[in-house]
């Protein structure tokens, strides 16, 4: 998977999922509906080729060094998701 296949909002939701947050918690944090969060989860799973939240978290652990909030100086591409190898 190329990281630019995920939209900025999908990356944001993915970060929260990887941290173990529920859809309700993510919705509250991002000020969007639970339904919208679940739609993002489905699209993220489809794009990275997994079938469950557990697989999605495992994917993040295997493929990315960090899932931190991007800093303005570093930009989305370098700070949001850095491949480990």
C-alpha positions in Angstrom: 0.0 0.0 0.0 1.2 3.5 -0.8 0.5 5.9 2.0 -0.8 8.5 -0.5 -3.8 6.2 -1.2 -5.3 7.2 2.1 -7.0 10.5 2.3 -5.9 12.9 5.1 -9.1 12.1 7.0 -8.5 8.4 6.6 -5.0 8.8 8.0 -6.4 10.7 10.9 -9.0 8.0 11.6 -6.4 5.2 11.1 -4.2 6.9 13.7 -7.0 6.7 16.3 -7.9 3.1 15.4 -4.3 2.1 15.8 -4.3 3.7 19.2 -7.2 1.4 20.2 -10.0 4.0 20.2 -13.6 3.1 19.5 -15.6 4.6 16.7 -17.6 6.6 19.3 -14.4 8.0 20.8 -13.0 8.9 17.4 -16.3 10.5 16.4 -16.2 12.7 19.5 -12.6 13.7 19.0 -13.0 14.5 15.3 -16.5 16.0 15.6 -18.0 13.6 13.0 -20.7 11.0 13.3 -20.0 7.4 14.3 -21.4 6.3 10.9 -18.8 8.5 9.2 -16.0 7.0 11.3 -17.3 3.5 10.4 -17.3 4.4 6.7 -13.7 5.6 7.0 -12.7 2.3 8.8 -14.3 0.3 6.0 -12.5 2.2 3.3 -9.2 2.0 5.1 -9.5 -1.7 5.6 -10.3 -2.1 1.9 -7.4 0.0 0.8 -4.8 -1.8 3.0 -6.3 -5.3 2.3 -7.5 -6.3 5.8 -10.9 -7.5 7.1 -11.2 -6.4 10.7 -10.1 -3.7 13.2 -7.7 -6.2 14.8 -6.0 -6.8 11.4 -5.9 -3.1 10.8 -4.1 -2.5 14.1 -1.7 -5.4 13.4 -1.1 -3.9 9.9 -0.2 -0.5 11.5 2.2 -2.2 13.9 3.9 -4.2 11.1 4.2 -1.4 8.5 4.6 1.9 10.3 7.2 3.2 12.7 4.8 5.9 14.0 1.3 7.0 13.7 1.7 10.4 15.1 -0.1 13.6 14.3 1.7 15.4 11.5 3.6 18.5 12.4 3.4 21.5 10.1 7.2 21.6 9.6 7.4 18.0 8.5 4.2 17.7 6.5 1.7 14.9 6.1 3.9 12.5 4.1 6.8 12.3 6.4 5.2 12.5 9.9 1.9 10.7 9.5 3.1 7.3 8.5 6.6 6.2 8.2 7.4 2.7 6.8 9.6 0.6 9.0 11.2 -1.2 6.1 
